Every structure is written in structure tokens, then in C-alpha cells.
Amino acid sequence: MTDTQLYLAVGLPVFAVLINIVVGVLQHSSVNARFSGIDSRFNNLETRFTNLEACFETLISRVAILDRH
């Protein structure tokens, strides 16, 4: 076995593992970014529901005032 064959036999698998690690880290960060986007959408929905609940409370209080008369 020549030196070049040894370097290829050892170097190529190591290179492939390193590339695999880099791709995994990039994919992980991409998934985290997507989950952050989904989380912000849920926070917006929560704010909208809170505002809607306040509107309903106002409407209920106005109906109660009308009902008393």
C-alpha cells in the first residue's frame, strides 16, 4: 500500500464525517429558525385572542347595561 492510498483510505472517511457534521449543524439551525417563526406566530395569535376577549368583555358589559333598562 502506498502513502497516497493510505491517505485516501483514512482521509476520505474523515472528510465525509466532517461534512456530515457540518450539514447536521446547518440543518439544526434551520429547524430552530423555523420553530422560532412558528413561536412568534403563536405569540401574535395569543395577543389577538386577548384583544378579542377584551372586546367581548366590553360588549357583554354594554349588553348588561341595556338589559337593566
PDB file of N, CA, C, O and CB in Angstrom:
ATOM      1  N   MET A   1       0.847  -1.163   0.000  1.00  0.00           N
ATOM      2  CA  MET A   1       0.000   0.000   0.000  1.00  0.00           C
ATOM      3  C   MET A   1       0.899   1.235   0.000  1.00  0.00           C
ATOM      4  O   MET A   1       1.818   1.347   0.811  1.00  0.00           O
ATOM      5  CB  MET A   1      -0.967  -0.007   1.219  1.00  0.00           C
ATOM      6  N   THR A   2       0.626   2.145  -0.908  1.00  0.00           N
ATOM      7  CA  THR A   2       1.435   3.363  -0.987  1.00  0.00           C
ATOM      8  C   THR A   2       0.907   4.396  -0.007  1.00  0.00           C
ATOM      9  O   THR A   2      -0.171   4.254   0.569  1.00  0.00           O
ATOM     10  CB  THR A   2       1.437   3.933  -2.425  1.00  0.00           C
ATOM     11  N   ASP A   3       1.701   5.431   0.158  1.00  0.00           N
ATOM     12  CA  ASP A   3       1.288   6.507   1.072  1.00  0.00           C
ATOM     13  C   ASP A   3       0.012   7.184   0.586  1.00  0.00           C
ATOM     14  O   ASP A   3      -0.851   7.519   1.398  1.00  0.00           O
ATOM     15  CB  ASP A   3       2.409   7.549   1.217  1.00  0.00           C
ATOM     16  N   THR A   4      -0.123   7.387  -0.694  1.00  0.00           N
ATOM     17  CA  THR A   4      -1.310   8.034  -1.249  1.00  0.00           C
ATOM     18  C   THR A   4      -2.554   7.201  -0.977  1.00  0.00           C
ATOM     19  O   THR A   4      -3.598   7.745  -0.618  1.00  0.00           O
ATOM     20  CB  THR A   4      -1.144   8.262  -2.757  1.00  0.00           C
ATOM     21  N   GLN A   5      -2.452   5.893  -1.144  1.00  0.00           N
ATOM     22  CA  GLN A   5      -3.597   5.029  -0.872  1.00  0.00           C
ATOM     23  C   GLN A   5      -3.983   5.075   0.610  1.00  0.00           C
ATOM     24  O   GLN A   5      -5.166   5.065   0.947  1.00  0.00           O
ATOM     25  CB  GLN A   5      -3.285   3.586  -1.295  1.00  0.00           C
ATOM     26  N   LEU A   6      -2.992   5.124   1.481  1.00  0.00           N
ATOM     27  CA  LEU A   6      -3.257   5.214   2.913  1.00  0.00           C
ATOM     28  C   LEU A   6      -3.948   6.531   3.255  1.00  0.00           C
ATOM     29  O   LEU A   6      -4.914   6.553   4.016  1.00  0.00           O
ATOM     30  CB  LEU A   6      -1.952   5.077   3.709  1.00  0.00           C
ATOM     31  N   TYR A   7      -3.452   7.615   2.693  1.00  0.00           N
ATOM     32  CA  TYR A   7      -4.066   8.920   2.948  1.00  0.00           C
ATOM     33  C   TYR A   7      -5.510   8.963   2.455  1.00  0.00           C
ATOM     34  O   TYR A   7      -6.379   9.519   3.125  1.00  0.00           O
ATOM     35  CB  TYR A   7      -3.254  10.030   2.276  1.00  0.00           C
ATOM     36  N   LEU A   8      -5.764   8.383   1.298  1.00  0.00           N
ATOM     37  CA  LEU A   8      -7.120   8.337   0.772  1.00  0.00           C
ATOM     38  C   LEU A   8      -8.014   7.428   1.625  1.00  0.00           C
ATOM     39  O   LEU A   8      -9.173   7.756   1.879  1.00  0.00           O
ATOM     40  CB  LEU A   8      -7.106   7.854  -0.683  1.00  0.00           C
ATOM     41  N   ALA A   9      -7.475   6.292   2.064  1.00  0.00           N
ATOM     42  CA  ALA A   9      -8.261   5.348   2.857  1.00  0.00           C
ATOM     43  C   ALA A   9      -8.638   5.929   4.214  1.00  0.00           C
ATOM     44  O   ALA A   9      -9.698   5.609   4.754  1.00  0.00           O
ATOM     45  CB  ALA A   9      -7.489   4.051   3.047  1.00  0.00           C
ATOM     46  N   VAL A  10      -7.791   6.769   4.761  1.00  0.00           N
ATOM     47  CA  VAL A  10      -8.063   7.380   6.060  1.00  0.00           C
ATOM     48  C   VAL A  10      -8.740   8.737   5.890  1.00  0.00           C
ATOM     49  O   VAL A  10      -9.673   9.067   6.623  1.00  0.00           O
ATOM     50  CB  VAL A  10      -6.763   7.532   6.864  1.00  0.00           C
ATOM     51  N   GLY A  11      -8.274   9.510   4.937  1.00  0.00           N
ATOM     52  CA  GLY A  11      -8.736  10.894   4.784  1.00  0.00           C
ATOM     53  C   GLY A  11     -10.151  11.027   4.264  1.00  0.00           C
ATOM     54  O   GLY A  11     -10.895  11.887   4.736  1.00  0.00           O
ATOM     55  N   LEU A  12     -10.548  10.202   3.306  1.00  0.00           N
ATOM     56  CA  LEU A  12     -11.888  10.323   2.741  1.00  0.00           C
ATOM     57  C   LEU A  12     -13.000  10.047   3.759  1.00  0.00           C
ATOM     58  O   LEU A  12     -13.960  10.815   3.814  1.00  0.00           O
ATOM     59  CB  LEU A  12     -12.028   9.380   1.576  1.00  0.00           C
ATOM     60  N   PRO A  13     -12.911   8.995   4.558  1.00  0.00           N
ATOM     61  CA  PRO A  13     -13.956   8.809   5.578  1.00  0.00           C
ATOM     62  C   PRO A  13     -13.980   9.936   6.620  1.00  0.00           C
ATOM     63  O   PRO A  13     -15.052  10.345   7.066  1.00  0.00           O
ATOM     64  CB  PRO A  13     -13.753   7.475   6.283  1.00  0.00           C
ATOM     65  N   VAL A  14     -12.817  10.428   7.001  1.00  0.00           N
ATOM     66  CA  VAL A  14     -12.768  11.533   7.963  1.00  0.00           C
ATOM     67  C   VAL A  14     -13.411  12.776   7.348  1.00  0.00           C
ATOM     68  O   VAL A  14     -14.181  13.475   8.008  1.00  0.00           O
ATOM     69  CB  VAL A  14     -11.301  11.831   8.393  1.00  0.00           C
ATOM     70  N   PHE A  15     -13.093  13.044   6.093  1.00  0.00           N
ATOM     71  CA  PHE A  15     -13.679  14.177   5.386  1.00  0.00           C
ATOM     72  C   PHE A  15     -15.206  14.029   5.286  1.00  0.00           C
ATOM     73  O   PHE A  15     -15.942  14.997   5.476  1.00  0.00           O
ATOM     74  CB  PHE A  15     -13.058  14.306   3.980  1.00  0.00           C
ATOM     75  N   ALA A  16     -15.667  12.819   4.990  1.00  0.00           N
ATOM     76  CA  ALA A  16     -17.104  12.577   4.883  1.00  0.00           C
ATOM     77  C   ALA A  16     -17.803  12.795   6.233  1.00  0.00           C
ATOM     78  O   ALA A  16     -18.899  13.353   6.277  1.00  0.00           O
ATOM     79  CB  ALA A  16     -17.365  11.146   4.373  1.00  0.00           C
ATOM     80  N   VAL A  17     -17.184  12.364   7.315  1.00  0.00           N
ATOM     81  CA  VAL A  17     -17.764  12.564   8.639  1.00  0.00           C
ATOM     82  C   VAL A  17     -17.812  14.052   8.980  1.00  0.00           C
ATOM     83  O   VAL A  17     -18.803  14.522   9.540  1.00  0.00           O
ATOM     84  CB  VAL A  17     -16.958  11.795   9.704  1.00  0.00           C
ATOM     85  N   LEU A  18     -16.784  14.782   8.660  1.00  0.00           N
ATOM     86  CA  LEU A  18     -16.770  16.218   8.934  1.00  0.00           C
ATOM     87  C   LEU A  18     -17.849  16.948   8.121  1.00  0.00           C
ATOM     88  O   LEU A  18     -18.525  17.838   8.639  1.00  0.00           O
ATOM     89  CB  LEU A  18     -15.380  16.805   8.621  1.00  0.00           C
ATOM     90  N   ILE A  19     -18.003  16.577   6.875  1.00  0.00           N
ATOM     91  CA  ILE A  19     -19.048  17.179   6.040  1.00  0.00           C
ATOM     92  C   ILE A  19     -20.425  16.851   6.623  1.00  0.00           C
ATOM     93  O   ILE A  19     -21.310  17.707   6.654  1.00  0.00           O
ATOM     94  CB  ILE A  19     -18.942  16.674   4.567  1.00  0.00           C
ATOM     95  N   ASN A  20     -20.601  15.622   7.079  1.00  0.00           N
ATOM     96  CA  ASN A  20     -21.862  15.213   7.685  1.00  0.00           C
ATOM     97  C   ASN A  20     -22.167  16.036   8.938  1.00  0.00           C
ATOM     98  O   ASN A  20     -23.316  16.423   9.153  1.00  0.00           O
ATOM     99  CB  ASN A  20     -21.825  13.723   8.030  1.00  0.00           C
ATOM    100  N   ILE A  21     -21.180  16.303   9.747  1.00  0.00           N
ATOM    101  CA  ILE A  21     -21.358  17.110  10.953  1.00  0.00           C
ATOM    102  C   ILE A  21     -21.755  18.532  10.587  1.00  0.00           C
ATOM    103  O   ILE A  21     -22.663  19.097  11.196  1.00  0.00           O
ATOM    104  CB  ILE A  21     -20.073  17.117  11.798  1.00  0.00           C
ATOM    105  N   VAL A  22     -21.088  19.113   9.602  1.00  0.00           N
ATOM    106  CA  VAL A  22     -21.400  20.482   9.171  1.00  0.00           C
ATOM    107  C   VAL A  22     -22.830  20.564   8.642  1.00  0.00           C
ATOM    108  O   VAL A  22     -23.566  21.492   8.981  1.00  0.00           O
ATOM    109  CB  VAL A  22     -20.402  20.952   8.087  1.00  0.00           C
ATOM    110  N   VAL A  23     -23.223  19.605   7.819  1.00  0.00           N
ATOM    111  CA  VAL A  23     -24.591  19.597   7.283  1.00  0.00           C
ATOM    112  C   VAL A  23     -25.604  19.434   8.414  1.00  0.00           C
ATOM    113  O   VAL A  23     -26.653  20.078   8.390  1.00  0.00           O
ATOM    114  CB  VAL A  23     -24.764  18.461   6.242  1.00  0.00           C
ATOM    115  N   GLY A  24     -25.321  18.607   9.381  1.00  0.00           N
ATOM    116  CA  GLY A  24     -26.218  18.431  10.524  1.00  0.00           C
ATOM    117  C   GLY A  24     -26.380  19.703  11.331  1.00  0.00           C
ATOM    118  O   GLY A  24     -27.489  20.025  11.757  1.00  0.00           O
ATOM    119  N   VAL A  25     -25.299  20.431  11.549  1.00  0.00           N
ATOM    120  CA  VAL A  25     -25.370  21.694  12.291  1.00  0.00           C
ATOM    121  C   VAL A  25     -26.185  22.716  11.512  1.00  0.00           C
ATOM    122  O   VAL A  25     -27.001  23.429  12.098  1.00  0.00           O
ATOM    123  CB  VAL A  25     -23.954  22.245  12.575  1.00  0.00           C
ATOM    124  N   LEU A  26     -25.978  22.799  10.202  1.00  0.00           N
ATOM    125  CA  LEU A  26     -26.746  23.731   9.376  1.00  0.00           C
ATOM    126  C   LEU A  26     -28.237  23.379   9.383  1.00  0.00           C
ATOM    127  O   LEU A  26     -29.088  24.265   9.458  1.00  0.00           O
ATOM    128  CB  LEU A  26     -26.210  23.731   7.935  1.00  0.00           C
ATOM    129  N   GLN A  27     -28.541  22.106   9.306  1.00  0.00           N
ATOM    130  CA  GLN A  27     -29.939  21.673   9.316  1.00  0.00           C
ATOM    131  C   GLN A  27     -30.573  21.972  10.674  1.00  0.00           C
ATOM    132  O   GLN A  27     -31.728  22.392  10.743  1.00  0.00           O
ATOM    133  CB  GLN A  27     -30.046  20.162   8.991  1.00  0.00           C
ATOM    134  N   HIS A  28     -29.832  21.760  11.735  1.00  0.00           N
ATOM    135  CA  HIS A  28     -30.332  22.035  13.081  1.00  0.00           C
ATOM    136  C   HIS A  28     -30.655  23.520  13.241  1.00  0.00           C
ATOM    137  O   HIS A  28     -31.699  23.868  13.792  1.00  0.00           O
ATOM    138  CB  HIS A  28     -29.301  21.595  14.141  1.00  0.00           C
ATOM    139  N   SER A  29     -29.779  24.387  12.771  1.00  0.00           N
ATOM    140  CA  SER A  29     -30.036  25.822  12.892  1.00  0.00           C
ATOM    141  C   SER A  29     -31.229  26.238  12.033  1.00  0.00           C
ATOM    142  O   SER A  29     -31.983  27.135  12.411  1.00  0.00           O
ATOM    143  CB  SER A  29     -28.789  26.625  12.490  1.00  0.00           C
ATOM    144  N   SER A  30     -31.402  25.598  10.890  1.00  0.00           N
ATOM    145  CA  SER A  30     -32.545  25.896  10.025  1.00  0.00           C
ATOM    146  C   SER A  30     -33.849  25.501  10.703  1.00  0.00           C
ATOM    147  O   SER A  30     -34.824  26.252  10.658  1.00  0.00           O
ATOM    148  CB  SER A  30     -32.409  25.169   8.678  1.00  0.00           C
ATOM    149  N   VAL A  31     -33.873  24.346  11.323  1.00  0.00           N
ATOM    150  CA  VAL A  31     -35.077  23.888  12.029  1.00  0.00           C
ATOM    151  C   VAL A  31     -35.373  24.809  13.206  1.00  0.00           C
ATOM    152  O   VAL A  31     -36.535  25.126  13.463  1.00  0.00           O
ATOM    153  CB  VAL A  31     -34.906  22.426  12.519  1.00  0.00           C
ATOM    154  N   ASN A  32     -34.348  25.239  13.919  1.00  0.00           N
ATOM    155  CA  ASN A  32     -34.558  26.161  15.042  1.00  0.00           C
ATOM    156  C   ASN A  32     -35.153  27.477  14.567  1.00  0.00           C
ATOM    157  O   ASN A  32     -36.016  28.047  15.235  1.00  0.00           O
ATOM    158  CB  ASN A  32     -33.239  26.420  15.779  1.00  0.00           C
ATOM    159  N   ALA A  33     -34.700  27.963  13.421  1.00  0.00           N
ATOM    160  CA  ALA A  33     -35.244  29.209  12.884  1.00  0.00           C
ATOM    161  C   ALA A  33     -36.717  29.046  12.525  1.00  0.00           C
ATOM    162  O   ALA A  33     -37.516  29.955  12.750  1.00  0.00           O
ATOM    163  CB  ALA A  33     -34.444  29.658  11.651  1.00  0.00           C
ATOM    164  N   ARG A  34     -37.075  27.903  11.975  1.00  0.00           N
ATOM    165  CA  ARG A  34     -38.482  27.660  11.641  1.00  0.00           C
ATOM    166  C   ARG A  34     -39.344  27.605  12.895  1.00  0.00           C
ATOM    167  O   ARG A  34     -40.443  28.161  12.912  1.00  0.00           O
ATOM    168  CB  ARG A  34     -38.627  26.356  10.852  1.00  0.00           C
ATOM    169  N   PHE A  35     -38.864  26.943  13.944  1.00  0.00           N
ATOM    170  CA  PHE A  35     -39.627  26.873  15.184  1.00  0.00           C
ATOM    171  C   PHE A  35     -39.753  28.253  15.823  1.00  0.00           C
ATOM    172  O   PHE A  35     -40.781  28.558  16.427  1.00  0.00           O
ATOM    173  CB  PHE A  35     -38.969  25.896  16.161  1.00  0.00           C
ATOM    174  N   SER A  36     -38.736  29.079  15.700  1.00  0.00           N
ATOM    175  CA  SER A  36     -38.826  30.441  16.228  1.00  0.00           C
ATOM    176  C   SER A  36     -39.897  31.228  15.490  1.00  0.00           C
ATOM    177  O   SER A  36     -40.631  32.005  16.101  1.00  0.00           O
ATOM    178  CB  SER A  36     -37.471  31.157  16.119  1.00  0.00           C
ATOM    179  N   GLY A  37     -39.989  31.032  14.180  1.00  0.00           N
ATOM    180  CA  GLY A  37     -41.028  31.693  13.400  1.00  0.00           C
ATOM    181  C   GLY A  37     -42.417  31.245  13.807  1.00  0.00           C
ATOM    182  O   GLY A  37     -43.334  32.058  13.913  1.00  0.00           O
ATOM    183  N   ILE A  38     -42.569  29.958  14.032  1.00  0.00           N
ATOM    184  CA  ILE A  38     -43.866  29.424  14.468  1.00  0.00           C
ATOM    185  C   ILE A  38     -44.203  29.954  15.859  1.00  0.00           C
ATOM    186  O   ILE A  38     -45.358  30.279  16.133  1.00  0.00           O
ATOM    187  CB  ILE A  38     -43.853  27.868  14.469  1.00  0.00           C
ATOM    188  N   ASP A  39     -43.222  30.042  16.724  1.00  0.00           N
ATOM    189  CA  ASP A  39     -43.448  30.551  18.073  1.00  0.00           C
ATOM    190  C   ASP A  39     -43.912  32.004  18.035  1.00  0.00           C
ATOM    191  O   ASP A  39     -44.806  32.387  18.789  1.00  0.00           O
ATOM    192  CB  ASP A  39     -42.171  30.425  18.913  1.00  0.00           C
ATOM    193  N   SER A  40     -43.318  32.809  17.171  1.00  0.00           N
ATOM    194  CA  SER A  40     -43.746  34.205  17.083  1.00  0.00           C
ATOM    195  C   SER A  40     -45.164  34.307  16.530  1.00  0.00           C
ATOM    196  O   SER A  40     -45.915  35.200  16.924  1.00  0.00           O
ATOM    197  CB  SER A  40     -42.777  35.008  16.204  1.00  0.00           C
ATOM    198  N   ARG A  41     -45.543  33.406  15.621  1.00  0.00           N
ATOM    199  CA  ARG A  41     -46.921  33.404  15.122  1.00  0.00           C
ATOM    200  C   ARG A  41     -47.907  33.079  16.235  1.00  0.00           C
ATOM    201  O   ARG A  41     -48.974  33.687  16.316  1.00  0.00           O
ATOM    202  CB  ARG A  41     -47.074  32.399  13.976  1.00  0.00           C
ATOM    203  N   PHE A  42     -47.560  32.125  17.093  1.00  0.00           N
ATOM    204  CA  PHE A  42     -48.442  31.790  18.206  1.00  0.00           C
ATOM    205  C   PHE A  42     -48.535  32.949  19.198  1.00  0.00           C
ATOM    206  O   PHE A  42     -49.594  33.184  19.781  1.00  0.00           O
ATOM    207  CB  PHE A  42     -47.947  30.523  18.916  1.00  0.00           C
ATOM    208  N   ASN A  43     -47.438  33.668  19.391  1.00  0.00           N
ATOM    209  CA  ASN A  43     -47.488  34.833  20.275  1.00  0.00           C
ATOM    210  C   ASN A  43     -48.412  35.897  19.700  1.00  0.00           C
ATOM    211  O   ASN A  43     -49.152  36.540  20.445  1.00  0.00           O
ATOM    212  CB  ASN A  43     -46.077  35.412  20.490  1.00  0.00           C
ATOM    213  N   ASN A  44     -48.379  36.093  18.375  1.00  0.00           N
ATOM    214  CA  ASN A  44     -49.285  37.046  17.738  1.00  0.00           C
ATOM    215  C   ASN A  44     -50.736  36.603  17.902  1.00  0.00           C
ATOM    216  O   ASN A  44     -51.614  37.428  18.158  1.00  0.00           O
ATOM    217  CB  ASN A  44     -48.942  37.202  16.248  1.00  0.00           C
ATOM    218  N   LEU A  45     -50.988  35.307  17.754  1.00  0.00           N
ATOM    219  CA  LEU A  45     -52.347  34.800  17.939  1.00  0.00           C
ATOM    220  C   LEU A  45     -52.824  35.007  19.369  1.00  0.00           C
ATOM    221  O   LEU A  45     -53.984  35.348  19.600  1.00  0.00           O
ATOM    222  CB  LEU A  45     -52.415  33.319  17.575  1.00  0.00           C
ATOM    223  N   GLU A  46     -51.934  34.802  20.319  1.00  0.00           N
ATOM    224  CA  GLU A  46     -52.289  34.992  21.724  1.00  0.00           C
ATOM    225  C   GLU A  46     -52.667  36.449  21.984  1.00  0.00           C
ATOM    226  O   GLU A  46     -53.617  36.723  22.717  1.00  0.00           O
ATOM    227  CB  GLU A  46     -51.124  34.567  22.641  1.00  0.00           C
ATOM    228  N   THR A  47     -51.933  37.374  21.393  1.00  0.00           N
ATOM    229  CA  THR A  47     -52.245  38.791  21.535  1.00  0.00           C
ATOM    230  C   THR A  47     -53.597  39.109  20.906  1.00  0.00           C
ATOM    231  O   THR A  47     -54.390  39.858  21.476  1.00  0.00           O
ATOM    232  CB  THR A  47     -51.145  39.652  20.898  1.00  0.00           C
ATOM    233  N   ARG A  48     -53.857  38.546  19.745  1.00  0.00           N
ATOM    234  CA  ARG A  48     -55.131  38.785  19.070  1.00  0.00           C
ATOM    235  C   ARG A  48     -56.303  38.227  19.881  1.00  0.00           C
ATOM    236  O   ARG A  48     -57.347  38.873  19.976  1.00  0.00           O
ATOM    237  CB  ARG A  48     -55.114  38.160  17.670  1.00  0.00           C
ATOM    238  N   PHE A  49     -56.143  37.040  20.464  1.00  0.00           N
ATOM    239  CA  PHE A  49     -57.197  36.468  21.292  1.00  0.00           C
ATOM    240  C   PHE A  49     -57.426  37.303  22.546  1.00  0.00           C
ATOM    241  O   PHE A  49     -58.565  37.451  22.988  1.00  0.00           O
ATOM    242  CB  PHE A  49     -56.851  35.033  21.674  1.00  0.00           C
ATOM    243  N   THR A  50     -56.368  37.845  23.118  1.00  0.00           N
ATOM    244  CA  THR A  50     -56.508  38.707  24.288  1.00  0.00           C
ATOM    245  C   THR A  50     -57.296  39.958  23.925  1.00  0.00           C
ATOM    246  O   THR A  50     -58.176  40.381  24.674  1.00  0.00           O
ATOM    247  CB  THR A  50     -55.127  39.087  24.856  1.00  0.00           C
ATOM    248  N   ASN A  51     -56.978  40.550  22.774  1.00  0.00           N
ATOM    249  CA  ASN A  51     -57.725  41.725  22.322  1.00  0.00           C
ATOM    250  C   ASN A  51     -59.184  41.379  22.045  1.00  0.00           C
ATOM    251  O   ASN A  51     -60.080  42.157  22.372  1.00  0.00           O
ATOM    252  CB  ASN A  51     -57.079  42.316  21.067  1.00  0.00           C
ATOM    253  N   LEU A  52     -59.420  40.237  21.454  1.00  0.00           N
ATOM    254  CA  LEU A  52     -60.786  39.806  21.172  1.00  0.00           C
ATOM    255  C   LEU A  52     -61.563  39.576  22.465  1.00  0.00           C
ATOM    256  O   LEU A  52     -62.744  39.909  22.563  1.00  0.00           O
ATOM    257  CB  LEU A  52     -60.778  38.529  20.326  1.00  0.00           C
ATOM    258  N   GLU A  53     -60.889  39.009  23.439  1.00  0.00           N
ATOM    259  CA  GLU A  53     -61.529  38.787  24.740  1.00  0.00           C
ATOM    260  C   GLU A  53     -61.904  40.111  25.385  1.00  0.00           C
ATOM    261  O   GLU A  53     -62.975  40.219  25.984  1.00  0.00           O
ATOM    262  CB  GLU A  53     -60.602  37.989  25.671  1.00  0.00           C
ATOM    263  N   ALA A  54     -61.050  41.115  25.278  1.00  0.00           N
ATOM    264  CA  ALA A  54     -61.358  42.436  25.828  1.00  0.00           C
ATOM    265  C   ALA A  54     -62.566  43.048  25.111  1.00  0.00           C
ATOM    266  O   ALA A  54     -63.420  43.672  25.742  1.00  0.00           O
ATOM    267  CB  ALA A  54     -60.132  43.371  25.707  1.00  0.00           C
ATOM    268  N   CYS A  55     -62.629  42.866  23.812  1.00  0.00           N
ATOM    269  CA  CYS A  55     -63.791  43.371  23.050  1.00  0.00           C
ATOM    270  C   CYS A  55     -65.072  42.682  23.497  1.00  0.00           C
ATOM    271  O   CYS A  55     -66.103  43.338  23.642  1.00  0.00           O
ATOM    272  CB  CYS A  55     -63.584  43.159  21.532  1.00  0.00           C
ATOM    273  N   PHE A  56     -65.028  41.388  23.715  1.00  0.00           N
ATOM    274  CA  PHE A  56     -66.207  40.667  24.180  1.00  0.00           C
ATOM    275  C   PHE A  56     -66.634  41.133  25.573  1.00  0.00           C
ATOM    276  O   PHE A  56     -67.826  41.261  25.854  1.00  0.00           O
ATOM    277  CB  PHE A  56     -65.936  39.164  24.190  1.00  0.00           C
ATOM    278  N   GLU A  57     -65.666  41.382  26.432  1.00  0.00           N
ATOM    279  CA  GLU A  57     -65.991  41.872  27.780  1.00  0.00           C
ATOM    280  C   GLU A  57     -66.688  43.225  27.689  1.00  0.00           C
ATOM    281  O   GLU A  57     -67.654  43.475  28.410  1.00  0.00           O
ATOM    282  CB  GLU A  57     -64.709  41.985  28.653  1.00  0.00           C
ATOM    283  N   THR A  58     -66.209  44.092  26.813  1.00  0.00           N
ATOM    284  CA  THR A  58     -66.846  45.394  26.616  1.00  0.00           C
ATOM    285  C   THR A  58     -68.266  45.215  26.092  1.00  0.00           C
ATOM    286  O   THR A  58     -69.198  45.864  26.567  1.00  0.00           O
ATOM    287  CB  THR A  58     -66.021  46.262  25.644  1.00  0.00           C
ATOM    288  N   LEU A  59     -68.425  44.338  25.117  1.00  0.00           N
ATOM    289  CA  LEU A  59     -69.745  44.084  24.537  1.00  0.00           C
ATOM    290  C   LEU A  59     -70.705  43.510  25.576  1.00  0.00           C
ATOM    291  O   LEU A  59     -71.867  43.911  25.634  1.00  0.00           O
ATOM    292  CB  LEU A  59     -69.628  43.126  23.346  1.00  0.00           C
ATOM    293  N   ILE A  60     -70.231  42.582  26.389  1.00  0.00           N
ATOM    294  CA  ILE A  60     -71.068  41.979  27.434  1.00  0.00           C
ATOM    295  C   ILE A  60     -71.490  43.032  28.446  1.00  0.00           C
ATOM    296  O   ILE A  60     -72.640  43.042  28.886  1.00  0.00           O
ATOM    297  CB  ILE A  60     -70.317  40.831  28.143  1.00  0.00           C
ATOM    298  N   SER A  61     -70.575  43.917  28.818  1.00  0.00           N
ATOM    299  CA  SER A  61     -70.936  44.956  29.783  1.00  0.00           C
ATOM    300  C   SER A  61     -71.961  45.915  29.194  1.00  0.00           C
ATOM    301  O   SER A  61     -72.860  46.359  29.909  1.00  0.00           O
ATOM    302  CB  SER A  61     -69.691  45.728  30.232  1.00  0.00           C
ATOM    303  N   ARG A  62     -71.854  46.243  27.922  1.00  0.00           N
ATOM    304  CA  ARG A  62     -72.830  47.129  27.278  1.00  0.00           C
ATOM    305  C   ARG A  62     -74.193  46.448  27.167  1.00  0.00           C
ATOM    306  O   ARG A  62     -75.219  47.096  27.374  1.00  0.00           O
ATOM    307  CB  ARG A  62     -72.334  47.553  25.880  1.00  0.00           C
ATOM    308  N   VAL A  63     -74.223  45.165  26.849  1.00  0.00           N
ATOM    309  CA  VAL A  63     -75.485  44.427  26.794  1.00  0.00           C
ATOM    310  C   VAL A  63     -76.120  44.356  28.182  1.00  0.00           C
ATOM    311  O   VAL A  63     -77.340  44.451  28.315  1.00  0.00           O
ATOM    312  CB  VAL A  63     -75.260  43.005  26.233  1.00  0.00           C
ATOM    313  N   ALA A  64     -75.303  44.192  29.198  1.00  0.00           N
ATOM    314  CA  ALA A  64     -75.823  44.138  30.564  1.00  0.00           C
ATOM    315  C   ALA A  64     -76.437  45.470  30.945  1.00  0.00           C
ATOM    316  O   ALA A  64     -77.468  45.495  31.618  1.00  0.00           O
ATOM    317  CB  ALA A  64     -74.713  43.761  31.557  1.00  0.00           C
ATOM    318  N   ILE A  65     -75.832  46.589  30.532  1.00  0.00           N
ATOM    319  CA  ILE A  65     -76.393  47.905  30.815  1.00  0.00           C
ATOM    320  C   ILE A  65     -77.726  48.075  30.113  1.00  0.00           C
ATOM    321  O   ILE A  65     -78.683  48.581  30.699  1.00  0.00           O
ATOM    322  CB  ILE A  65     -75.425  49.011  30.389  1.00  0.00           C
ATOM    323  N   LEU A  66     -77.790  47.648  28.844  1.00  0.00           N
ATOM    324  CA  LEU A  66     -79.053  47.735  28.094  1.00  0.00           C
ATOM    325  C   LEU A  66     -80.130  46.828  28.704  1.00  0.00           C
ATOM    326  O   LEU A  66     -81.313  47.169  28.690  1.00  0.00           O
ATOM    327  CB  LEU A  66     -78.822  47.354  26.617  1.00  0.00           C
ATOM    328  N   ASP A  67     -79.726  45.705  29.224  1.00  0.00           N
ATOM    329  CA  ASP A  67     -80.669  44.752  29.802  1.00  0.00           C
ATOM    330  C   ASP A  67     -81.289  45.297  31.091  1.00  0.00           C
ATOM    331  O   ASP A  67     -82.433  44.973  31.413  1.00  0.00           O
ATOM    332  CB  ASP A  67     -79.969  43.416  30.078  1.00  0.00           C
ATOM    333  N   ARG A  68     -80.551  46.112  31.821  1.00  0.00           N
ATOM    334  CA  ARG A  68     -81.044  46.695  33.063  1.00  0.00           C
ATOM    335  C   ARG A  68     -82.138  47.718  32.808  1.00  0.00           C
ATOM    336  O   ARG A  68     -82.998  47.921  33.665  1.00  0.00           O
ATOM    337  CB  ARG A  68     -79.906  47.337  33.829  1.00  0.00           C
ATOM    338  N   HIS A  69     -82.126  48.363  31.659  1.00  0.00           N
ATOM    339  CA  HIS A  69     -83.125  49.418  31.375  1.00  0.00           C
ATOM    340  C   HIS A  69     -84.355  48.863  30.831  1.00  0.00           C
ATOM    341  O   HIS A  69     -85.292  49.606  30.538  1.00  0.00           O
ATOM    342  CB  HIS A  69     -82.600  50.432  30.429  1.00  0.00           C
TER     343      HIS A  69
END
